[in-house]
Amino acid sequence: HEQSVNHSGVEKMKRLNALTVGGLLAVAVSLGAGAKEQPVDRYLTGDLEGMHAFDASLDLSGYQVVTGFDGQDKQVEKLSAKKGKTLLITFWDRSCLICRSYLKDLDELQRQMGDDKFEVVAIDIGRNTFSYTENSFKRWGVSSLKPYGSHHNGIVNEVKANPMFRFYGKEPKSLLVDGSGKVRAYSSVTRDWLSDEGKALIDALKKGEL
């Protein structure tokens, strides 16, 4: 009789566990189905696979970058001055071994696609003078990109402090920003922006299709 009671109790526990697991699965499926896919997501294939669509509202228009040095003071510009342009913002510094070759790729991207609707904004975030950044571009044969420096690390600090970003590794980090100044996607590693997928995403943002 004792064995029968134990057996009955075990069966009841099995049924209860099955109901609990089933309920959790149903909730998970429901939450997954309700998750809103971002318009950018359908472009993150091929060479862009693994990039992250950014689904929070983060406007970078108010942040400044260094655009020159007149011998006494740094010249700065707000990103809002580029309103209407899709921006590929990439952070680099001289300690990054892959940065030189990546900047050459971005230079070619700027040469091919840069216009009044798109610009690559490569920001030197190292502790370098603006003249060092300019001279680095000259030495490396980078001629289509404008040199930019980080102004008080404003954008970098924002990205580091924002929990919505999941950056990793030591490769150049990039933010894809639409014409209104809002971040639409980001990457922790180098990407082939000259690929069909890269150009398609940039074109879609330039045309305001996303």
Secondary structure, DSSP 4 states (H G I P E B T S, - for coil): -HHHHHHHHHHHHHHHHHHHHHHHHHHHHHHHHHSPPPGGGGG--GGGTT-EE--S--B-TT-EEEEEE-SSSEEEEEGGGGTTSEEEEEEE-TT-TTHHHHHHHHHHHHHHH-BTTEEEEEEE-SS--HHHHHHHHHHHT--SSPPEEESTTHHHHHHHH-TT----SSSPEEEEE-TTSBEEEEESS---TTSHHHHHHHHHHHTT--
